[in-house]
Each structure stands twice: as structure tokens, then as C-alpha cells.
Amino acid sequence: MPSLRHQRVRELLKRAIGEVVRREFSLEDVGLVSVNDVECAGDLKSAVVYLSVLGTAEQQQRGLLRLEERRARIQELLGAAVVLKYTPKLKFVMDDTIARGDRVMQILNELEPHAASGGPLPENQPSDR
């Protein structure tokens, strides 16, 4: 289990990276970039940043590419915003948990009317009855 300090640093990095990304990238160019989570190494020298990009598939690909291209600039701004002994080396990873959660909710909403009426489930849907 991570220490309280480690958890606080993760949250601080998450907020600071989100702010840097918001200021440095235009919405039209890369879509809406959201920092979902940050995982830090035990020594805080590296961090994995989990992102989601709301927008078209093209904007998502371009957003991740632009973030990777400007990683050094983001780390520089992060180092100025957050005072740590070492500024972590960032690695950006797309996180699709929000999209998967939306899909699960959509499926549940489709099943709800059928379950309430006692009617048959839509085709291609398994039944546990």
C-alpha cells in the first residue's frame, strides 16, 4: 500500500499535469484531454500518466502524439509547478476506462426496460435464467 506522502504526490502531479496540458494544448487540435490517474515509481523518478481524450479518433491519436512530442516541455513546466527533489520522467498512456464504463452503462440501460417488463432479452444477449 502506498504511503500517504506517495498518494499526495500522485494527486499533486495529476492536478499539475492536467493544468499544464489544459494551458499548452488547444481543444480544437487535440480534443479534450483529461488526466485520469498518475502512477509514480517508489523513488518518484518516473511516472505513468493515464489520459483520456474526448474527441474524434483522429484527435485522440493526434493528442497522444503531441503529448509525446512535447513531453520534455511538459516535464519542464511540471518541475516549475511542483517542487520535488526529482521531476519525474513522464510516460503517457491512453486510458479507455471512461469509454468502457459508458458502454457498460449503455448496455445496462438497454436491458433495463426488458427486465422490468419481464419480456425477452434483446437478441444476442445472454440470459442467466
MMTF fields as JSON, N, C-alpha, C and O atoms, coordinates in Angstrom:
{
  "mmtfVersion": "1.0.0",
  "mmtfProducer": "UNKNOWN",
  "numBonds": 515,
  "numAtoms": 516,
  "numGroups": 129,
  "numChains": 1,
  "numModels": 1,
  "chainsPerModel": [1],
  "groupsPerChain": [129],
  "chainIdList": ["A"],
  "bondAtomList": [4, 2, 8, 6, 12, 10, 16, 14, 20, 18, 24, 22, 28, 26, 32, 30, 36, 34, 40, 38, 44, 42, 48, 46, 52, 50, 56, 54, 60, 58, 64, 62, 68, 66, 72, 70, 76, 74, 80, 78, 84, 82, 88, 86, 92, 90, 96, 94, 100, 98, 104, 102, 108, 106, 112, 110, 116, 114, 120, 118, 124, 122, 128, 126, 132, 130, 136, 134, 140, 138, 144, 142, 148, 146, 152, 150, 156, 154, 160, 158, 164, 162, 168, 166, 172, 170, 176, 174, 180, 178, 184, 182, 188, 186, 192, 190, 196, 194, 200, 198, 204, 202, 208, 206, 212, 210, 216, 214, 220, 218, 224, 222, 228, 226, 232, 230, 236, 234, 240, 238, 244, 242, 248, 246, 252, 250, 256, 254, 260, 258, 264, 262, 268, 266, 272, 270, 276, 274, 280, 278, 284, 282, 288, 286, 292, 290, 296, 294, 300, 298, 304, 302, 308, 306, 312, 310, 316, 314, 320, 318, 324, 322, 328, 326, 332, 330, 336, 334, 340, 338, 344, 342, 348, 346, 352, 350, 356, 354, 360, 358, 364, 362, 368, 366, 372, 370, 376, 374, 380, 378, 384, 382, 388, 386, 392, 390, 396, 394, 400, 398, 404, 402, 408, 406, 412, 410, 416, 414, 420, 418, 424, 422, 428, 426, 432, 430, 436, 434, 440, 438, 444, 442, 448, 446, 452, 450, 456, 454, 460, 458, 464, 462, 468, 466, 472, 470, 476, 474, 480, 478, 484, 482, 488, 486, 492, 490, 496, 494, 500, 498, 504, 502, 508, 506, 512, 510],
  "bondOrderList": [1, 1, 1, 1, 1, 1, 1, 1, 1, 1, 1, 1, 1, 1, 1, 1, 1, 1, 1, 1, 1, 1, 1, 1, 1, 1, 1, 1, 1, 1, 1, 1, 1, 1, 1, 1, 1, 1, 1, 1, 1, 1, 1, 1, 1, 1, 1, 1, 1, 1, 1, 1, 1, 1, 1, 1, 1, 1, 1, 1, 1, 1, 1, 1, 1, 1, 1, 1, 1, 1, 1, 1, 1, 1, 1, 1, 1, 1, 1, 1, 1, 1, 1, 1, 1, 1, 1, 1, 1, 1, 1, 1, 1, 1, 1, 1, 1, 1, 1, 1, 1, 1, 1, 1, 1, 1, 1, 1, 1, 1, 1, 1, 1, 1, 1, 1, 1, 1, 1, 1, 1, 1, 1, 1, 1, 1, 1, 1],
  "groupList": [{"groupName": "MET", "atomNameList": ["N", "CA", "C", "O"], "elementList": ["N", "C", "C", "O"], "formalChargeList": [0, 0, 0, 0], "bondAtomList": [1, 0, 2, 1, 3, 2], "bondOrderList": [1, 1, 2], "singleLetterCode": "M", "chemCompType": "L-PEPTIDE LINKING"}, {"groupName": "PRO", "atomNameList": ["N", "CA", "C", "O"], "elementList": ["N", "C", "C", "O"], "formalChargeList": [0, 0, 0, 0], "bondAtomList": [1, 0, 2, 1, 3, 2], "bondOrderList": [1, 1, 2], "singleLetterCode": "P", "chemCompType": "L-PEPTIDE LINKING"}, {"groupName": "SER", "atomNameList": ["N", "CA", "C", "O"], "elementList": ["N", "C", "C", "O"], "formalChargeList": [0, 0, 0, 0], "bondAtomList": [1, 0, 2, 1, 3, 2], "bondOrderList": [1, 1, 2], "singleLetterCode": "S", "chemCompType": "L-PEPTIDE LINKING"}, {"groupName": "LEU", "atomNameList": ["N", "CA", "C", "O"], "elementList": ["N", "C", "C", "O"], "formalChargeList": [0, 0, 0, 0], "bondAtomList": [1, 0, 2, 1, 3, 2], "bondOrderList": [1, 1, 2], "singleLetterCode": "L", "chemCompType": "L-PEPTIDE LINKING"}, {"groupName": "ARG", "atomNameList": ["N", "CA", "C", "O"], "elementList": ["N", "C", "C", "O"], "formalChargeList": [0, 0, 0, 0], "bondAtomList": [1, 0, 2, 1, 3, 2], "bondOrderList": [1, 1, 2], "singleLetterCode": "R", "chemCompType": "L-PEPTIDE LINKING"}, {"groupName": "HIS", "atomNameList": ["N", "CA", "C", "O"], "elementList": ["N", "C", "C", "O"], "formalChargeList": [0, 0, 0, 0], "bondAtomList": [1, 0, 2, 1, 3, 2], "bondOrderList": [1, 1, 2], "singleLetterCode": "H", "chemCompType": "L-PEPTIDE LINKING"}, {"groupName": "GLN", "atomNameList": ["N", "CA", "C", "O"], "elementList": ["N", "C", "C", "O"], "formalChargeList": [0, 0, 0, 0], "bondAtomList": [1, 0, 2, 1, 3, 2], "bondOrderList": [1, 1, 2], "singleLetterCode": "Q", "chemCompType": "L-PEPTIDE LINKING"}, {"groupName": "VAL", "atomNameList": ["N", "CA", "C", "O"], "elementList": ["N", "C", "C", "O"], "formalChargeList": [0, 0, 0, 0], "bondAtomList": [1, 0, 2, 1, 3, 2], "bondOrderList": [1, 1, 2], "singleLetterCode": "V", "chemCompType": "L-PEPTIDE LINKING"}, {"groupName": "GLU", "atomNameList": ["N", "CA", "C", "O"], "elementList": ["N", "C", "C", "O"], "formalChargeList": [0, 0, 0, 0], "bondAtomList": [1, 0, 2, 1, 3, 2], "bondOrderList": [1, 1, 2], "singleLetterCode": "E", "chemCompType": "L-PEPTIDE LINKING"}, {"groupName": "LYS", "atomNameList": ["N", "CA", "C", "O"], "elementList": ["N", "C", "C", "O"], "formalChargeList": [0, 0, 0, 0], "bondAtomList": [1, 0, 2, 1, 3, 2], "bondOrderList": [1, 1, 2], "singleLetterCode": "K", "chemCompType": "L-PEPTIDE LINKING"}, {"groupName": "ALA", "atomNameList": ["N", "CA", "C", "O"], "elementList": ["N", "C", "C", "O"], "formalChargeList": [0, 0, 0, 0], "bondAtomList": [1, 0, 2, 1, 3, 2], "bondOrderList": [1, 1, 2], "singleLetterCode": "A", "chemCompType": "L-PEPTIDE LINKING"}, {"groupName": "ILE", "atomNameList": ["N", "CA", "C", "O"], "elementList": ["N", "C", "C", "O"], "formalChargeList": [0, 0, 0, 0], "bondAtomList": [1, 0, 2, 1, 3, 2], "bondOrderList": [1, 1, 2], "singleLetterCode": "I", "chemCompType": "L-PEPTIDE LINKING"}, {"groupName": "GLY", "atomNameList": ["N", "CA", "C", "O"], "elementList": ["N", "C", "C", "O"], "formalChargeList": [0, 0, 0, 0], "bondAtomList": [1, 0, 2, 1, 3, 2], "bondOrderList": [1, 1, 2], "singleLetterCode": "G", "chemCompType": "PEPTIDE LINKING"}, {"groupName": "PHE", "atomNameList": ["N", "CA", "C", "O"], "elementList": ["N", "C", "C", "O"], "formalChargeList": [0, 0, 0, 0], "bondAtomList": [1, 0, 2, 1, 3, 2], "bondOrderList": [1, 1, 2], "singleLetterCode": "F", "chemCompType": "L-PEPTIDE LINKING"}, {"groupName": "ASP", "atomNameList": ["N", "CA", "C", "O"], "elementList": ["N", "C", "C", "O"], "formalChargeList": [0, 0, 0, 0], "bondAtomList": [1, 0, 2, 1, 3, 2], "bondOrderList": [1, 1, 2], "singleLetterCode": "D", "chemCompType": "L-PEPTIDE LINKING"}, {"groupName": "ASN", "atomNameList": ["N", "CA", "C", "O"], "elementList": ["N", "C", "C", "O"], "formalChargeList": [0, 0, 0, 0], "bondAtomList": [1, 0, 2, 1, 3, 2], "bondOrderList": [1, 1, 2], "singleLetterCode": "N", "chemCompType": "L-PEPTIDE LINKING"}, {"groupName": "CYS", "atomNameList": ["N", "CA", "C", "O"], "elementList": ["N", "C", "C", "O"], "formalChargeList": [0, 0, 0, 0], "bondAtomList": [1, 0, 2, 1, 3, 2], "bondOrderList": [1, 1, 2], "singleLetterCode": "C", "chemCompType": "L-PEPTIDE LINKING"}, {"groupName": "TYR", "atomNameList": ["N", "CA", "C", "O"], "elementList": ["N", "C", "C", "O"], "formalChargeList": [0, 0, 0, 0], "bondAtomList": [1, 0, 2, 1, 3, 2], "bondOrderList": [1, 1, 2], "singleLetterCode": "Y", "chemCompType": "L-PEPTIDE LINKING"}, {"groupName": "THR", "atomNameList": ["N", "CA", "C", "O"], "elementList": ["N", "C", "C", "O"], "formalChargeList": [0, 0, 0, 0], "bondAtomList": [1, 0, 2, 1, 3, 2], "bondOrderList": [1, 1, 2], "singleLetterCode": "T", "chemCompType": "L-PEPTIDE LINKING"}],
  "groupTypeList": [0, 1, 2, 3, 4, 5, 6, 4, 7, 4, 8, 3, 3, 9, 4, 10, 11, 12, 8, 7, 7, 4, 4, 8, 13, 2, 3, 8, 14, 7, 12, 3, 7, 2, 7, 15, 14, 7, 8, 16, 10, 12, 14, 3, 9, 2, 10, 7, 7, 17, 3, 2, 7, 3, 12, 18, 10, 8, 6, 6, 6, 4, 12, 3, 3, 4, 3, 8, 8, 4, 4, 10, 4, 11, 6, 8, 3, 3, 12, 10, 10, 7, 7, 3, 9, 17, 18, 1, 9, 3, 9, 13, 7, 0, 14, 14, 18, 11, 10, 4, 12, 14, 4, 7, 0, 6, 11, 3, 15, 8, 3, 8, 1, 5, 10, 10, 2, 12, 12, 1, 3, 1, 8, 15, 6, 1, 2, 14, 4],
  "groupIdList": [1, 2, 3, 4, 5, 6, 7, 8, 9, 10, 11, 12, 13, 14, 15, 16, 17, 18, 19, 20, 21, 22, 23, 24, 25, 26, 27, 28, 29, 30, 31, 32, 33, 34, 35, 36, 37, 38, 39, 40, 41, 42, 43, 44, 45, 46, 47, 48, 49, 50, 51, 52, 53, 54, 55, 56, 57, 58, 59, 60, 61, 62, 63, 64, 65, 66, 67, 68, 69, 70, 71, 72, 73, 74, 75, 76, 77, 78, 79, 80, 81, 82, 83, 84, 85, 86, 87, 88, 89, 90, 91, 92, 93, 94, 95, 96, 97, 98, 99, 100, 101, 102, 103, 104, 105, 106, 107, 108, 109, 110, 111, 112, 113, 114, 115, 116, 117, 118, 119, 120, 121, 122, 123, 124, 125, 126, 127, 128, 129],
  "secStructList": [7, 7, 7, 2, 2, 2, 2, 2, 2, 2, 2, 2, 2, 2, 2, 2, 2, 2, 2, 2, 2, 2, 2, 2, 1, 7, 2, 2, 2, 2, 7, 3, 3, 3, 3, 3, 3, 3, 3, 3, 7, 6, 6, 1, 1, 3, 3, 3, 3, 3, 3, 3, 3, 3, 1, 7, 2, 2, 2, 2, 2, 2, 2, 2, 2, 2, 2, 2, 2, 6, 2, 2, 2, 2, 2, 2, 2, 2, 2, 2, 2, 1, 7, 7, 1, 1, 7, 7, 3, 3, 3, 3, 3, 3, 7, 7, 2, 2, 2, 2, 2, 2, 2, 2, 2, 2, 2, 2, 2, 2, 2, 2, 2, 2, 2, 2, 2, 6, 7, 7, 7, 7, 6, 6, 7, 7, 7, 7, 7],
  "xCoordList": [0.845, 0.0, 0.889, 1.811, 0.613, 1.441, 1.292, 0.243, 2.361, 2.328, 1.454, 1.112, 1.113, 0.297, 1.025, 0.403, 2.317, 3.092, 3.055, 2.886, 3.215, 3.197, 1.839, 1.788, 0.764, -0.577, -0.763, -1.363, -0.251, -0.384, 0.419, -0.034, 1.606, 2.423, 1.73, 1.725, 1.15, 0.418, -0.713, -0.883, -1.476, -2.598, -2.1, -2.696, -1.03, -0.446, 0.035, -0.205, 0.713, 1.172, -0.004, 0.038, -1.037, -2.23, -2.829, -3.143, -2.984, -3.556, -2.633, -3.087, -1.34, -0.388, -0.262, -0.209, -0.215, -0.118, -1.392, -1.329, -2.533, -3.797, -3.822, -4.296, -3.321, -3.275, -2.318, -2.637, -1.158, -0.181, -0.781, -0.674, -1.405, -1.996, -3.108, -3.231, -3.91, -5.005, -4.48, -5.069, -3.355, -2.795, -2.028, -2.034, -1.372, -0.456, -1.104, -0.544, -2.265, -2.868, -4.243, -5.023, -4.53, -5.832, -6.861, -6.536, -8.077, -9.174, -9.446, -9.744, -9.348, -9.621, -8.574, -8.882, -7.342, -6.245, -6.248, -6.175, -6.33, -6.172, -7.416, -7.373, -8.504, -9.683, -9.547, -8.638, -10.442, -10.434, -9.604, -10.011, -8.453, -7.541, -7.805, -7.824, -8.008, -8.267, -7.235, -7.002, -6.622, -5.667, -6.472, -6.999, -6.557, -7.359, -6.601, -7.169, -5.323, -4.56, -3.077, -2.672, -2.28, -0.82, -0.284, -0.619, 0.541, 1.223, 2.686, 3.34, 3.202, 4.6, 5.404, 4.906, 6.656, 7.585, 7.855, 7.601, 8.36, 8.63, 9.603, 9.488, 10.576, 11.555, 11.109, 11.841, 9.921, 9.318, 10.137, 9.999, 10.981, 11.773, 11.071, 11.488, 10.019, 9.257, 7.78, 7.41, 6.953, 5.515, 4.814, 5.214, 3.769, 2.91, 1.643, 0.969, 1.329, 0.167, -0.914, -0.725, -2.055, -3.171, -4.116, -4.638, -4.325, -5.102, -6.309, -6.308, -7.318, -8.397, -8.573, -8.435, -8.877, -9.06, -10.46, -10.788, -11.281, -12.622, -12.558, -12.103, -13.017, -12.977, -13.008, -13.287, -12.725, -12.72, -11.518, -10.591, -11.544, -10.422, -9.145, -8.06, -9.282, -8.123, -7.558, -6.341, -8.423, -7.978, -7.314, -6.348, -7.815, -7.219, -5.804, -4.889, -5.617, -4.28, -3.341, -2.2, -3.834, -3.02, -2.696, -1.59, -3.645, -3.408, -2.294, -1.41, -2.325, -1.275, 0.071, 1.094, 0.074, 1.315, 1.892, 3.096, 1.046, 1.513, 2.032, 3.022, 1.37, 1.839, 3.221, 4.094, 3.421, 4.732, 5.791, 6.913, 5.439, 6.381, 6.801, 7.957, 5.868, 6.137, 6.338, 6.168, 6.699, 6.899, 7.936, 7.734, 9.052, 10.112, 9.597, 9.911, 8.816, 8.256, 7.278, 7.263, 6.469, 5.511, 6.261, 5.875, 7.335, 8.13, 8.771, 8.846, 9.234, 9.845, 8.833, 9.135, 7.629, 6.593, 6.138, 5.826, 6.103, 5.749, 6.784, 6.43, 8.069, 9.134, 9.043, 9.381, 8.581, 8.417, 7.197, 7.187, 6.168, 4.932, 4.98, 4.358, 5.708, 5.75, 7.196, 8.079, 7.426, 8.781, 9.042, 8.523, 9.857, 10.291, 11.798, 12.36, 12.44, 13.871, 14.169, 15.109, 13.373, 13.49, 12.144, 11.096, 12.193, 10.966, 10.807, 11.717, 9.687, 9.539, 9.559, 9.059, 10.145, 10.099, 8.725, 8.317, 8.009, 6.627, 6.502, 7.242, 5.552, 5.166, 3.655, 2.946, 3.158, 1.726, 1.108, 1.643, -0.039, -0.755, -2.231, -2.794, -2.859, -4.287, -5.059, -4.76, -6.038, -6.862, -8.293, -8.904, -8.823, -10.168, -11.22, -12.284, -10.941, -11.895, -13.2, -14.263, -13.141, -14.361, -15.228, -16.44, -14.618, -15.373, -15.965, -17.107, -15.183, -15.7, -16.845, -17.832, -16.718, -17.798, -19.055, -20.157, -18.91, -20.067, -20.751, -21.979, -19.952, -20.506, -21.278, -22.351, -20.754, -21.452, -22.774, -23.797, -22.755, -23.993, -25.012, -26.209, -24.547, -25.434, -26.09, -27.292, -25.314, -25.857, -26.877, -27.94, -26.553, -27.492, -28.79, -29.873, -28.677, -29.881, -30.728, -31.955, -30.089, -30.834, -31.544, -32.648, -30.933, -31.513, -32.605, -33.507, -32.544, -33.473, -34.939, -35.728, -35.357, -36.781, -37.25, -38.393, -36.374, -36.744, -36.887, -37.774, -36.035, -36.104, -37.338, -37.971, -37.677, -38.826, -40.135, -41.059, -40.227, -41.464, -41.552, -42.61, -40.445, -40.446, -40.394, -40.532, -40.197, -40.137, -38.811, -37.907, -38.702, -37.455, -36.32, -36.531, -35.133, -33.951, -33.721, -34.134, -33.068, -32.747, -31.898, -31.194, -31.967, -31.195, -29.714, -29.236, -28.999, -27.559, -27.207, -26.046, -28.184, -27.91, -28.079, -29.129, -27.094, -27.228, -28.226, -28.412, -28.843, -29.792, -29.281, -28.736, -29.435, -28.984, -30.154, -30.02, -31.282, -32.48, -32.413, -33.33],
  "yCoordList": [-1.179, 0.0, 1.242, 1.347, 2.189, 3.389, 4.236, 4.26, 4.916, 5.78, 7.006, 7.31, 7.684, 8.892, 9.939, 10.617, 10.075, 11.033, 10.681, 11.553, 9.403, 8.943, 9.25, 9.702, 9.014, 9.309, 10.805, 11.213, 11.607, 13.065, 13.567, 14.456, 13.01, 13.407, 13.01, 13.782, 11.818, 11.375, 12.34, 12.735, 12.713, 13.629, 15.011, 15.638, 15.48, 16.765, 16.747, 17.692, 15.671, 15.539, 15.475, 16.086, 14.756, 14.642, 16.016, 16.349, 16.799, 18.143, 19.057, 19.783, 19.018, 19.894, 19.527, 20.417, 18.245, 17.825, 18.215, 18.679, 18.036, 18.44, 19.92, 20.321, 20.727, 22.177, 22.532, 23.383, 21.9, 22.158, 21.779, 22.542, 20.62, 20.161, 21.106, 21.421, 21.555, 22.478, 23.785, 24.332, 24.288, 25.548, 25.396, 26.312, 24.27, 24.104, 23.604, 23.799, 22.968, 22.357, 22.937, 23.151, 23.192, 23.754, 22.635, 21.518, 22.944, 21.99, 21.531, 20.358, 22.434, 22.104, 21.151, 20.323, 21.272, 20.482, 19.049, 18.114, 18.858, 17.523, 17.022, 15.941, 17.75, 17.331, 17.686, 18.416, 17.173, 17.439, 16.368, 15.208, 16.753, 15.814, 15.858, 16.922, 14.672, 14.556, 13.623, 12.527, 14.051, 13.211, 12.409, 12.959, 11.098, 10.234, 9.786, 9.728, 9.47, 8.966, 9.111, 9.244, 9.084, 9.105, 8.022, 7.982, 7.154, 6.134, 6.506, 6.686, 6.623, 7.002, 5.802, 4.926, 5.778, 4.776, 5.085, 6.198, 4.117, 4.287, 5.417, 6.088, 5.634, 6.702, 8.038, 9.025, 8.072, 9.273, 9.828, 11.004, 9.006, 9.476, 9.248, 9.799, 8.453, 8.228, 8.116, 7.751, 8.442, 8.398, 8.029, 8.456, 7.235, 6.889, 7.713, 7.665, 8.472, 9.353, 8.713, 8.511, 8.393, 7.79, 8.896, 9.662, 8.965, 10.038, 9.491, 8.35, 10.305, 10.033, 11.292, 12.411, 11.087, 12.201, 12.093, 11.121, 13.087, 13.125, 13.907, 15.049, 13.273, 13.867, 12.766, 11.61, 13.12, 12.126, 11.199, 11.489, 10.093, 9.145, 9.825, 9.562, 10.696, 11.441, 12.359, 12.45, 13.031, 13.905, 13.1, 13.567, 11.907, 11.068, 10.665, 10.76, 10.215, 9.821, 11.018, 10.933, 12.134, 13.345, 13.852, 14.336, 13.748, 14.203, 13.436, 14.034, 12.11, 11.293, 11.566, 11.628, 11.728, 12.024, 13.368, 13.48, 14.38, 15.716, 15.702, 16.363, 14.954, 14.852, 14.212, 14.672, 13.162, 12.513, 13.454, 13.507, 14.192, 15.128, 16.218, 16.64, 16.668, 17.802, 17.367, 18.163, 16.103, 15.554, 16.346, 16.628, 16.706, 17.444, 18.806, 19.229, 19.483, 20.789, 20.626, 21.439, 19.576, 19.324, 19.036, 19.529, 18.24, 17.954, 19.224, 19.413, 20.094, 21.355, 22.209, 22.732, 22.348, 23.135, 22.471, 23.152, 21.144, 20.411, 20.652, 20.831, 20.655, 20.902, 22.284, 22.472, 23.258, 24.616, 24.714, 25.512, 23.897, 23.98, 23.144, 23.501, 22.046, 21.122, 20.997, 20.627, 21.3, 21.255, 19.86, 19.502, 19.097, 17.779, 17.695, 18.48, 16.752, 16.582, 16.246, 16.785, 15.361, 14.992, 15.204, 14.859, 15.778, 15.857, 14.511, 14.081, 13.845, 12.507, 12.543, 13.481, 11.509, 11.335, 10.776, 9.761, 11.432, 11.087, 10.126, 10.207, 9.219, 8.336, 8.441, 8.284, 8.708, 8.899, 7.624, 7.001, 7.244, 6.044, 6.403, 7.064, 5.96, 6.187, 5.278, 4.089, 5.837, 5.12, 5.144, 6.209, 3.994, 3.95, 3.494, 3.016, 3.634, 3.172, 3.97, 3.416, 5.242, 6.046, 5.551, 5.408, 5.289, 4.786, 3.411, 3.129, 2.553, 1.229, 1.348, 0.618, 2.259, 2.481, 2.987, 2.567, 3.889, 4.386, 3.256, 3.196, 2.358, 1.223, 0.293, -0.188, 0.035, -0.806, -0.158, -0.837, 1.139, 1.84, 1.788, 1.641, 1.907, 1.829, 0.449, 0.346, -0.601, -1.96, -2.148, -2.729, -1.655, -1.779, -1.029, -1.509, 0.15, 0.921, 0.215, 0.312, -0.5, -1.253, -2.448, -2.797, -3.068, -4.24, -3.885, -4.69, -2.721, -2.326, -2.4, -2.969, -1.867, -1.954, -3.404, -3.737, -4.245, -5.635, -6.388, -7.23, -6.097, -6.775, -6.332, -7.141, -5.047, -4.522, -5.091, -5.337, -5.303, -5.808, -7.323, -7.893, -7.98, -9.437, -10.028, -11.237, -9.17, -9.603, -10.262, -10.32, -10.755, -11.407, -10.403, -9.222, -10.902, -10.068, -9.813, -10.62, -8.704, -8.466, -9.608, -10.278, -9.824, -10.902, -10.711, -9.588, -11.816, -11.854, -11.454, -11.162, -11.435, -11.112, -12.374, -13.01, -12.767, -13.972, -13.769, -12.663, -14.839, -14.811, -15.691, -16.761, -15.281, -16.093, -16.807, -17.29, -16.879, -17.537, -19.014, -19.731],
  "zCoordList": [0.0, 0.0, 0.0, 0.81, -0.914, -0.965, 0.299, 0.942, 0.621, 1.802, 1.529, 0.386, 2.591, 2.467, 1.628, 0.81, 1.819, 1.041, -0.439, -1.291, -0.735, -2.129, -2.769, -3.912, -2.059, -2.566, -2.802, -3.796, -1.895, -2.041, -3.231, -3.952, -3.443, -4.589, -5.891, -6.85, -5.932, -7.128, -7.457, -8.611, -6.456, -6.678, -7.108, -7.983, -6.507, -6.878, -8.327, -9.077, -8.716, -10.101, -11.064, -12.132, -10.704, -11.555, -11.825, -12.968, -10.791, -10.955, -11.759, -12.643, -11.451, -12.143, -13.618, -14.467, -13.935, -15.338, -16.075, -17.214, -15.448, -16.058, -16.379, -17.442, -15.476, -15.698, -16.829, -17.66, -16.875, -17.94, -19.288, -20.248, -19.369, -20.626, -21.062, -22.246, -20.115, -20.442, -21.032, -21.964, -20.477, -20.967, -22.27, -23.093, -22.477, -23.597, -24.887, -25.966, -24.8, -25.974, -26.217, -25.289, -27.513, -27.854, -27.985, -28.389, -27.644, -27.689, -29.122, -29.345, -30.088, -31.483, -32.052, -32.909, -31.575, -32.12, -31.608, -32.405, -30.301, -29.719, -28.994, -28.406, -29.012, -28.272, -26.797, -26.402, -26.01, -24.576, -23.883, -23.813, -23.376, -22.726, -21.222, -20.602, -20.659, -19.232, -18.613, -19.122, -17.526, -16.801, -15.783, -14.817, -16.016, -15.147, -13.909, -12.818, -14.071, -12.941, -13.239, -14.394, -12.192, -12.313, -11.387, -10.203, -11.931, -11.126, -11.049, -12.076, -9.842, -9.646, -9.194, -8.487, -9.615, -9.107, -7.638, -7.178, -6.916, -5.493, -5.202, -4.177, -6.113, -5.914, -6.517, -6.446, -7.105, -7.713, -8.881, -9.221, -9.496, -10.634, -11.96, -12.979, -11.968, -13.196, -12.839, -11.723, -13.824, -13.607, -14.903, -15.985, -14.779, -15.91, -15.76, -14.731, -16.808, -16.795, -17.654, -18.854, -17.033, -17.746, -18.201, -17.39, -19.523, -20.13, -20.873, -21.337, -20.977, -21.915, -22.75, -22.256, -24.012, -24.931, -25.501, -26.181, -25.225, -25.783, -27.086, -27.13, -28.123, -29.448, -30.48, -30.162, -31.702, -32.768, -32.608, -31.851, -33.322, -33.275, -33.748, -33.228, -34.731, -35.235, -34.154, -33.993, -33.42, -32.341, -31.228, -30.624, -30.949, -29.917, -30.298, -29.48, -31.533, -31.991, -32.008, -31.554, -32.539, -32.612, -31.213, -30.973, -30.29, -28.921, -28.246, -27.634, -28.351, -27.74, -28.395, -27.714, -29.704, -30.428, -29.992, -29.76, -29.88, -29.467, -28.035, -27.722, -27.176, -25.79, -25.738, -25.002, -26.51, -26.549, -27.123, -26.619, -28.169, -28.785, -27.801, -27.794, -26.98, -26.084, -24.633, -23.71, -24.443, -23.102, -22.309, -21.128, -22.962, -22.259, -21.778, -20.666, -22.603, -22.218, -21.049, -20.124, -21.101, -20.019, -18.723, -17.662, -18.798, -17.607, -17.059, -15.845, -17.956, -17.52, -16.763, -15.691, -17.324, -16.66, -15.362, -14.385, -15.358, -14.145, -13.052, -11.886, -13.429, -12.468, -11.848, -10.679, -12.64, -12.113, -11.188, -10.251, -11.457, -10.679, -9.399, -8.398, -9.433, -8.298, -7.828, -8.602, -6.58, -6.04, -5.45, -4.392, -6.167, -5.717, -5.945, -6.709, -5.287, -5.485, -6.941, -7.526, -7.523, -8.933, -9.605, -9.058, -10.797, -11.592, -12.292, -13.001, -12.111, -12.695, -14.219, -14.839, -14.808, -16.254, -16.577, -16.013, -17.481, -17.75, -18.918, -19.898, -18.789, -19.884, -19.989, -18.996, -21.202, -21.411, -21.961, -22.878, -21.379, -21.785, -21.911, -21.038, -23.011, -23.181, -22.235, -22.118, -21.573, -20.614, -21.135, -21.225, -21.472, -22.032, -21.021, -21.414, -19.746, -18.743, -18.785, -18.503, -19.126, -19.203, -20.351, -20.195, -21.504, -22.651, -22.35, -22.714, -21.683, -21.332, -20.327, -20.421, -19.375, -18.406, -19.075, -18.72, -20.046, -20.796, -21.552, -21.613, -22.129, -22.873, -21.937, -22.3, -20.755, -19.782, -19.383, -19.296, -19.142, -18.778, -19.909, -19.66, -21.146, -22.303, -22.374, -22.621, -22.161, -22.188, -21.067, -21.284, -19.866, -18.745, -19.018, -18.685, -19.624, -19.955, -21.003, -20.97, -21.94, -22.949, -22.322, -22.738, -21.341, -20.697, -19.695, -19.463, -19.108, -18.051, -18.467, -17.713, -19.611, -19.975, -20.165, -19.853, -20.669, -20.897, -19.575, -19.434, -18.623, -17.326, -16.545, -15.868, -16.641, -15.9, -16.429, -15.654, -17.731, -18.32, -18.273, -18.54, -17.935, -17.905, -19.298, -19.48, -20.272, -21.658, -21.991, -21.157, -23.211, -23.617, -23.746, -24.023, -23.54, -23.703, -25.179, -26.011, -25.528, -26.929, -27.466, -26.711, -28.772, -29.378, -29.111, -28.951, -29.066, -28.826, -27.407, -27.12, -26.512, -25.115, -24.288, -24.374, -23.491, -22.677, -21.548, -21.042, -21.182, -20.075, -18.961, -19.233, -17.719, -16.599, -15.931, -14.806, -16.597, -16.046, -16.238, -15.838]
}
